[in-house]
Amino acid sequence: MWELFKTDPAKKLQKQHAALLAEAHRMSAIDRSKSDALVAQAADVEMELMKVLSKKT
């Protein structure tokens, strides 16, 4: 029953990745260096997501 309330770490990482990319896109018109830093963070989150997904299968 408590299984319903557990969050899926993959979904959490996917949301975080999408948010970082959206913010990077918004910042690309304002501050390119911050945009590049956000893209790098998104890449790190993507690698972590791939690790989580590979453990599931």
Distance bins in CASP14 RR format, pairs under 12 A and 6 or more apart:
PFRMAT RR
TARGET T0000
AUTHOR 0000-0000-0000
RMODE 2
METHOD distances of the structure
MODEL  1
6 12 0 0 0 0 0 1 0 0 0 0 0
7 13 0 0 0 0 0 1 0 0 0 0 0
7 14 0 0 0 0 0 1 0 0 0 0 0
7 15 0 0 0 0 0 1 0 0 0 0 0
7 16 0 0 0 0 0 1 0 0 0 0 0
8 14 0 0 0 0 1 0 0 0 0 0 0
8 15 0 0 0 0 0 1 0 0 0 0 0
8 49 0 0 0 0 0 1 0 0 0 0 0
8 52 0 0 0 0 1 0 0 0 0 0 0
8 53 0 0 0 0 0 1 0 0 0 0 0
8 56 0 0 0 0 1 0 0 0 0 0 0
9 15 0 0 0 0 0 1 0 0 0 0 0
9 16 0 0 0 0 0 1 0 0 0 0 0
9 45 0 0 0 0 0 1 0 0 0 0 0
9 48 0 0 0 0 1 0 0 0 0 0 0
9 49 0 0 0 0 1 0 0 0 0 0 0
9 51 0 0 0 0 0 1 0 0 0 0 0
9 52 1 0 1 0 0 0 0 0 0 0 0
9 53 0 0 0 0 1 0 0 0 0 0 0
9 55 0 0 0 0 1 0 0 0 0 0 0
9 56 0 0 0 0 1 0 0 0 0 0 0
10 16 0 0 0 0 0 1 0 0 0 0 0
10 17 0 0 0 0 0 1 0 0 0 0 0
10 45 0 0 0 0 0 1 0 0 0 0 0
10 46 0 0 0 0 0 1 0 0 0 0 0
10 48 0 0 0 0 1 0 0 0 0 0 0
10 49 1 0 0 1 0 0 0 0 0 0 0
10 50 0 0 0 0 1 0 0 0 0 0 0
10 51 0 0 0 0 0 1 0 0 0 0 0
10 52 1 0 1 0 0 0 0 0 0 0 0
10 53 1 0 1 0 0 0 0 0 0 0 0
10 54 0 0 0 0 0 1 0 0 0 0 0
10 55 0 0 0 0 1 0 0 0 0 0 0
10 56 1 0 0 1 0 0 0 0 0 0 0
10 57 0 0 0 0 0 1 0 0 0 0 0
11 17 0 0 0 0 0 1 0 0 0 0 0
11 18 0 0 0 0 0 1 0 0 0 0 0
11 49 0 0 0 0 1 0 0 0 0 0 0
11 52 0 0 0 0 1 0 0 0 0 0 0
11 53 0 0 0 0 0 1 0 0 0 0 0
11 56 0 0 0 0 0 1 0 0 0 0 0
12 18 0 0 0 0 0 1 0 0 0 0 0
12 19 0 0 0 0 0 1 0 0 0 0 0
12 45 0 0 0 0 1 0 0 0 0 0 0
12 48 0 0 0 0 0 1 0 0 0 0 0
12 49 0 0 0 0 1 0 0 0 0 0 0
12 52 0 0 0 0 1 0 0 0 0 0 0
13 19 0 0 0 0 0 1 0 0 0 0 0
13 20 0 0 0 0 0 1 0 0 0 0 0
13 41 0 0 0 0 0 1 0 0 0 0 0
13 42 0 0 0 0 0 1 0 0 0 0 0
13 44 0 0 0 0 0 1 0 0 0 0 0
13 45 1 0 1 0 0 0 0 0 0 0 0
13 46 0 0 0 0 1 0 0 0 0 0 0
13 47 0 0 0 0 1 0 0 0 0 0 0
13 48 1 0 0 1 0 0 0 0 0 0 0
13 49 1 0 1 0 0 0 0 0 0 0 0
13 50 0 0 0 0 1 0 0 0 0 0 0
13 51 0 0 0 0 1 0 0 0 0 0 0
13 52 1 0 0 1 0 0 0 0 0 0 0
13 53 0 0 0 0 1 0 0 0 0 0 0
13 56 0 0 0 0 0 1 0 0 0 0 0
14 20 0 0 0 0 0 1 0 0 0 0 0
14 21 0 0 0 0 0 1 0 0 0 0 0
14 42 0 0 0 0 0 1 0 0 0 0 0
14 45 0 0 0 0 1 0 0 0 0 0 0
14 46 0 0 0 0 1 0 0 0 0 0 0
14 48 0 0 0 0 0 1 0 0 0 0 0
14 49 1 0 0 1 0 0 0 0 0 0 0
14 50 0 0 0 0 0 1 0 0 0 0 0
14 52 0 0 0 0 1 0 0 0 0 0 0
14 53 0 0 0 0 1 0 0 0 0 0 0
15 21 0 0 0 0 0 1 0 0 0 0 0
15 22 0 0 0 0 0 1 0 0 0 0 0
15 42 0 0 0 0 0 1 0 0 0 0 0
15 45 0 0 0 0 1 0 0 0 0 0 0
15 49 0 0 0 0 0 1 0 0 0 0 0
16 22 0 0 0 0 0 1 0 0 0 0 0
16 23 0 0 0 0 0 1 0 0 0 0 0
16 38 0 0 0 0 0 1 0 0 0 0 0
16 41 0 0 0 0 1 0 0 0 0 0 0
16 42 0 0 0 0 1 0 0 0 0 0 0
16 44 0 0 0 0 0 1 0 0 0 0 0
16 45 1 0 1 0 0 0 0 0 0 0 0
16 46 0 0 0 0 1 0 0 0 0 0 0
16 48 0 0 0 0 1 0 0 0 0 0 0
16 49 0 0 0 0 1 0 0 0 0 0 0
16 52 0 0 0 0 0 1 0 0 0 0 0
17 23 0 0 0 0 0 1 0 0 0 0 0
17 24 0 0 0 0 0 1 0 0 0 0 0
17 38 0 0 0 0 0 1 0 0 0 0 0
17 39 0 0 0 0 0 1 0 0 0 0 0
17 41 0 0 0 0 1 0 0 0 0 0 0
17 42 1 0 1 0 0 0 0 0 0 0 0
17 43 0 0 0 0 1 0 0 0 0 0 0
17 44 0 0 0 0 1 0 0 0 0 0 0
17 45 1 0 1 0 0 0 0 0 0 0 0
17 46 1 0 1 0 0 0 0 0 0 0 0
17 47 0 0 0 0 0 1 0 0 0 0 0
17 48 0 0 0 0 1 0 0 0 0 0 0
17 49 1 0 0 1 0 0 0 0 0 0 0
17 50 0 0 0 0 0 1 0 0 0 0 0
17 52 0 0 0 0 0 1 0 0 0 0 0
17 53 0 0 0 0 0 1 0 0 0 0 0
18 24 0 0 0 0 0 1 0 0 0 0 0
18 25 0 0 0 0 0 1 0 0 0 0 0
18 38 0 0 0 0 0 1 0 0 0 0 0
18 42 0 0 0 0 1 0 0 0 0 0 0
18 45 0 0 0 0 1 0 0 0 0 0 0
18 46 0 0 0 0 0 1 0 0 0 0 0
18 49 0 0 0 0 0 1 0 0 0 0 0
19 25 0 0 0 0 0 1 0 0 0 0 0
19 26 0 0 0 0 0 1 0 0 0 0 0
19 38 0 0 0 0 1 0 0 0 0 0 0
19 41 0 0 0 0 0 1 0 0 0 0 0
19 42 0 0 0 0 1 0 0 0 0 0 0
19 45 0 0 0 0 1 0 0 0 0 0 0
20 26 0 0 0 0 0 1 0 0 0 0 0
20 27 0 0 0 0 0 1 0 0 0 0 0
20 34 0 0 0 0 0 1 0 0 0 0 0
20 35 0 0 0 0 0 1 0 0 0 0 0
20 36 0 0 0 0 0 1 0 0 0 0 0
20 37 0 0 0 0 1 0 0 0 0 0 0
20 38 1 0 1 0 0 0 0 0 0 0 0
20 39 1 0 0 1 0 0 0 0 0 0 0
20 40 0 0 0 0 1 0 0 0 0 0 0
20 41 1 0 1 0 0 0 0 0 0 0 0
20 42 1 1 0 0 0 0 0 0 0 0 0
20 43 0 0 0 0 1 0 0 0 0 0 0
20 44 0 0 0 0 1 0 0 0 0 0 0
20 45 1 0 0 1 0 0 0 0 0 0 0
20 46 0 0 0 0 1 0 0 0 0 0 0
20 48 0 0 0 0 0 1 0 0 0 0 0
20 49 0 0 0 0 0 1 0 0 0 0 0
21 27 0 0 0 0 0 1 0 0 0 0 0
21 28 0 0 0 0 0 1 0 0 0 0 0
21 35 0 0 0 0 0 1 0 0 0 0 0
21 38 1 0 0 1 0 0 0 0 0 0 0
21 39 1 0 0 1 0 0 0 0 0 0 0
21 40 0 0 0 0 0 1 0 0 0 0 0
21 41 0 0 0 0 1 0 0 0 0 0 0
21 42 1 0 1 0 0 0 0 0 0 0 0
21 43 0 0 0 0 1 0 0 0 0 0 0
21 45 0 0 0 0 1 0 0 0 0 0 0
21 46 0 0 0 0 1 0 0 0 0 0 0
22 28 0 0 0 0 0 1 0 0 0 0 0
22 35 0 0 0 0 0 1 0 0 0 0 0
22 38 0 0 0 0 1 0 0 0 0 0 0
22 39 0 0 0 0 0 1 0 0 0 0 0
22 42 0 0 0 0 1 0 0 0 0 0 0
23 29 0 0 0 0 0 1 0 0 0 0 0
23 30 0 0 0 0 0 1 0 0 0 0 0
23 31 0 0 0 0 0 1 0 0 0 0 0
23 34 0 0 0 0 1 0 0 0 0 0 0
23 35 0 0 0 0 1 0 0 0 0 0 0
23 37 0 0 0 0 0 1 0 0 0 0 0
23 38 1 0 1 0 0 0 0 0 0 0 0
23 39 0 0 0 0 1 0 0 0 0 0 0
23 41 0 0 0 0 1 0 0 0 0 0 0
23 42 0 0 0 0 1 0 0 0 0 0 0
24 30 0 0 0 0 0 1 0 0 0 0 0
24 31 0 0 0 0 0 1 0 0 0 0 0
24 32 0 0 0 0 0 1 0 0 0 0 0
24 33 0 0 0 0 0 1 0 0 0 0 0
24 34 0 0 0 0 1 0 0 0 0 0 0
24 35 1 0 1 0 0 0 0 0 0 0 0
24 36 1 0 0 1 0 0 0 0 0 0 0
24 37 0 0 0 0 1 0 0 0 0 0 0
24 38 1 1 0 0 0 0 0 0 0 0 0
24 39 1 0 1 0 0 0 0 0 0 0 0
24 40 0 0 0 0 1 0 0 0 0 0 0
24 41 0 0 0 0 1 0 0 0 0 0 0
24 42 1 0 0 1 0 0 0 0 0 0 0
24 43 0 0 0 0 0 1 0 0 0 0 0
24 45 0 0 0 0 0 1 0 0 0 0 0
25 32 0 0 0 0 0 1 0 0 0 0 0
25 34 0 0 0 0 0 1 0 0 0 0 0
25 35 1 0 0 1 0 0 0 0 0 0 0
25 36 0 0 0 0 0 1 0 0 0 0 0
25 38 0 0 0 0 1 0 0 0 0 0 0
25 39 0 0 0 0 1 0 0 0 0 0 0
25 42 0 0 0 0 0 1 0 0 0 0 0
26 34 0 0 0 0 1 0 0 0 0 0 0
26 35 0 0 0 0 1 0 0 0 0 0 0
26 38 0 0 0 0 1 0 0 0 0 0 0
27 33 0 0 0 0 1 0 0 0 0 0 0
27 34 1 0 1 0 0 0 0 0 0 0 0
27 35 1 0 1 0 0 0 0 0 0 0 0
27 36 0 0 0 0 1 0 0 0 0 0 0
27 37 0 0 0 0 1 0 0 0 0 0 0
27 38 1 0 0 1 0 0 0 0 0 0 0
27 39 0 0 0 0 1 0 0 0 0 0 0
27 41 0 0 0 0 0 1 0 0 0 0 0
27 42 0 0 0 0 0 1 0 0 0 0 0
28 34 0 0 0 0 1 0 0 0 0 0 0
28 35 1 0 1 0 0 0 0 0 0 0 0
28 36 0 0 0 0 1 0 0 0 0 0 0
28 37 0 0 0 0 0 1 0 0 0 0 0
28 38 0 0 0 0 1 0 0 0 0 0 0
28 39 0 0 0 0 1 0 0 0 0 0 0
29 35 0 0 0 0 1 0 0 0 0 0 0
30 38 0 0 0 0 0 1 0 0 0 0 0
31 37 0 0 0 0 1 0 0 0 0 0 0
31 38 0 0 0 0 1 0 0 0 0 0 0
32 38 0 0 0 0 0 1 0 0 0 0 0
32 39 0 0 0 0 0 1 0 0 0 0 0
33 39 0 0 0 0 0 1 0 0 0 0 0
33 40 0 0 0 0 0 1 0 0 0 0 0
34 40 0 0 0 0 0 1 0 0 0 0 0
34 41 0 0 0 0 0 1 0 0 0 0 0
35 41 0 0 0 0 0 1 0 0 0 0 0
35 42 0 0 0 0 0 1 0 0 0 0 0
36 42 0 0 0 0 0 1 0 0 0 0 0
36 43 0 0 0 0 0 1 0 0 0 0 0
37 43 0 0 0 0 0 1 0 0 0 0 0
37 44 0 0 0 0 0 1 0 0 0 0 0
38 44 0 0 0 0 0 1 0 0 0 0 0
38 45 0 0 0 0 0 1 0 0 0 0 0
39 45 0 0 0 0 0 1 0 0 0 0 0
39 46 0 0 0 0 0 1 0 0 0 0 0
40 46 0 0 0 0 0 1 0 0 0 0 0
40 47 0 0 0 0 0 1 0 0 0 0 0
41 47 0 0 0 0 0 1 0 0 0 0 0
41 48 0 0 0 0 0 1 0 0 0 0 0
42 48 0 0 0 0 0 1 0 0 0 0 0
42 49 0 0 0 0 0 1 0 0 0 0 0
43 49 0 0 0 0 0 1 0 0 0 0 0
43 50 0 0 0 0 0 1 0 0 0 0 0
44 50 0 0 0 0 0 1 0 0 0 0 0
44 51 0 0 0 0 0 1 0 0 0 0 0
45 51 0 0 0 0 0 1 0 0 0 0 0
45 52 0 0 0 0 0 1 0 0 0 0 0
46 52 0 0 0 0 0 1 0 0 0 0 0
46 53 0 0 0 0 0 1 0 0 0 0 0
47 53 0 0 0 0 0 1 0 0 0 0 0
47 54 0 0 0 0 0 1 0 0 0 0 0
48 54 0 0 0 0 0 1 0 0 0 0 0
48 55 0 0 0 0 0 1 0 0 0 0 0
49 55 0 0 0 0 0 1 0 0 0 0 0
49 56 0 0 0 0 0 1 0 0 0 0 0
50 56 0 0 0 0 0 1 0 0 0 0 0
50 57 0 0 0 0 0 1 0 0 0 0 0
51 57 0 0 0 0 0 1 0 0 0 0 0
END
